[in-house]
Amino acid sequence: MTLPLSHTELLRAVETQSMIGGGIPDRIEGNRYYFRIALAFLHSPNRQIYEPIDSAALRQGWTLEPSETVFVVSNERLSVPQDIRVIVTPSREIQDIGLRLLGERRIEEHFNGRLLLGIFNNSGGAFEIDAGLRYATGTFEHLEGNDLSSAFSN
């Protein structure tokens, strides 16, 4: 059994940059953190291009066409302690319109790095991607039998 981190614990992890480096408090809702996009790479069978998306275009908004996949790297860098794991789920914003989140959904303890996930447009229409998109949420959980994480020792 696991126990989700509280809002206060998650806020402390962001403020101290101990577990969520580059995180910002306004991306926390309850006990969840919404990741931001730092880099994006397109895979498109239609456009026949496989290249990074220009960062200026990503800030302004960039269109993901049906059947295309954009691979995104999180702005946040996770440093997951030994007694925490992270469950990554698609945000409601992308689920509601038919986009699918591709990639590892469970980040185990000792992970150190940025998230790499794909967003596949399974819908019939285009969707605008921008750097502020709430594409994935992370629920941070204490692993069974562990007290307060070492991530909060600061």
C-alpha positions as CSV (number, residue, x, y, z in Angstrom):
1,M,0.0,0.0,0.0
2,T,1.2,3.5,-0.7
3,L,0.2,6.9,0.6
4,P,0.1,10.0,-1.6
5,L,2.2,13.0,-0.6
6,S,0.1,15.8,0.9
7,H,-0.2,19.2,-0.8
8,T,2.1,20.6,1.8
9,E,4.8,17.9,1.2
10,L,4.6,18.4,-2.5
11,L,4.8,22.2,-2.2
12,R,7.9,21.8,0.0
13,A,9.5,19.5,-2.6
14,V,8.9,22.2,-5.2
15,E,10.0,25.1,-3.1
16,T,13.2,23.5,-2.0
17,Q,13.8,22.0,-5.5
18,S,14.7,18.8,-3.6
19,M,12.6,16.4,-5.7
20,I,11.1,18.5,-8.5
21,G,13.9,20.7,-9.8
22,G,12.6,23.5,-12.0
23,G,9.2,23.0,-10.6
24,I,6.9,25.9,-9.8
25,P,4.2,26.1,-7.1
26,D,1.3,27.1,-9.4
27,R,1.6,23.7,-11.2
28,I,0.4,21.9,-8.0
29,E,-3.2,21.1,-7.6
30,G,-4.1,19.2,-4.4
31,N,-1.5,16.4,-4.3
32,R,-0.7,16.4,-8.0
33,Y,2.0,18.2,-10.0
34,Y,1.3,19.1,-13.7
35,F,4.5,18.9,-15.8
36,R,5.6,21.6,-18.3
37,I,7.2,21.1,-21.7
38,A,10.8,22.1,-22.2
39,L,11.6,20.4,-25.5
40,A,9.5,18.7,-28.2
41,F,10.3,16.5,-31.1
42,L,7.8,15.6,-33.9
43,H,7.1,12.2,-35.4
44,S,4.8,12.7,-38.4
45,P,4.0,10.2,-41.1
46,N,2.1,13.0,-42.9
47,R,4.7,15.8,-42.8
48,Q,7.7,13.5,-43.3
49,I,9.7,15.4,-40.8
50,Y,11.3,14.1,-37.7
51,E,12.9,17.0,-36.0
52,P,12.8,19.3,-32.9
53,I,10.0,21.8,-32.7
54,D,11.5,25.4,-32.6
55,S,11.2,26.7,-29.0
56,A,9.7,30.0,-30.2
57,A,7.0,28.0,-32.0
58,L,6.4,25.9,-28.9
59,R,6.0,29.1,-26.8
60,Q,3.4,30.6,-29.2
61,G,1.5,27.4,-29.9
62,W,2.2,24.6,-32.4
63,T,-0.4,22.4,-34.2
64,L,-0.4,18.6,-33.7
65,E,-2.3,17.0,-36.6
66,P,-4.2,13.8,-36.4
67,S,-2.0,10.6,-36.3
68,E,1.0,12.6,-35.3
69,T,3.1,12.0,-32.2
70,V,5.1,14.7,-30.4
71,F,7.7,13.5,-27.9
72,V,8.1,16.0,-25.1
73,V,10.7,16.4,-22.4
74,S,9.6,17.9,-19.1
75,N,10.9,21.2,-17.9
76,E,11.1,19.7,-14.5
77,R,14.0,17.4,-13.4
78,L,12.9,14.7,-11.0
79,S,15.2,13.4,-8.3
80,V,13.1,10.6,-6.7
81,P,14.3,9.4,-3.3
82,Q,14.3,5.8,-2.3
83,D,11.0,5.9,-0.5
84,I,8.9,7.7,-3.1
85,R,7.5,6.7,-6.5
86,V,5.6,8.8,-9.1
87,I,2.5,7.7,-11.0
88,V,2.2,9.7,-14.3
89,T,-1.2,10.0,-15.9
90,P,-2.5,12.1,-18.8
91,S,-4.1,15.3,-17.9
92,R,-7.9,15.7,-18.4
93,E,-7.1,18.4,-20.9
94,I,-5.5,15.9,-23.4
95,Q,-7.8,13.0,-22.5
96,D,-11.0,14.8,-23.1
97,I,-10.1,15.6,-26.7
98,G,-8.7,12.1,-27.7
99,L,-5.0,12.5,-27.2
100,R,-3.0,9.6,-25.8
101,L,0.0,9.7,-23.5
102,L,2.8,7.3,-24.5
103,G,5.7,6.2,-22.3
104,E,6.5,5.1,-18.8
105,R,3.7,5.7,-16.4
106,R,5.4,4.6,-13.2
107,I,8.6,6.3,-12.1
108,E,10.4,4.3,-9.5
109,E,12.6,5.4,-6.7
110,H,16.1,6.6,-7.5
111,F,15.0,8.0,-10.9
112,N,17.0,11.1,-11.7
113,G,16.2,13.1,-14.8
114,R,13.5,14.6,-17.0
115,L,10.4,12.9,-18.1
116,L,10.2,11.8,-21.8
117,L,6.7,11.1,-22.9
118,G,4.8,11.0,-26.2
119,I,1.5,12.6,-27.0
120,F,-0.3,10.8,-29.9
121,N,-3.2,12.6,-31.6
122,N,-5.7,9.9,-31.9
123,S,-8.5,12.4,-32.5
124,G,-10.0,13.5,-35.8
125,G,-8.9,17.1,-35.4
126,A,-5.8,19.2,-34.9
127,F,-4.7,20.2,-31.4
128,E,-2.5,23.1,-30.4
129,I,0.5,22.2,-28.2
130,D,2.3,24.9,-26.3
131,A,4.9,25.1,-23.5
132,G,2.2,25.7,-20.9
133,L,0.1,22.7,-21.8
134,R,-0.9,20.6,-18.8
135,Y,-0.2,17.3,-20.6
136,A,0.7,15.0,-17.7
137,T,0.2,14.9,-14.0
138,G,2.4,13.2,-11.4
139,T,1.1,11.8,-8.2
140,F,3.9,11.3,-5.7
141,E,3.5,8.4,-3.2
142,H,5.3,7.2,-0.1
143,L,6.2,3.6,-0.5
144,E,4.8,1.2,2.1
145,G,6.6,1.1,5.4
146,N,8.5,4.3,4.9
147,D,8.2,7.4,7.1
148,L,8.6,11.0,5.7
149,S,10.9,11.0,2.8
150,S,14.5,12.1,2.9
151,A,13.5,14.6,0.1
152,F,12.1,16.8,2.9
153,S,15.2,17.0,5.0
154,N,16.1,20.5,3.8
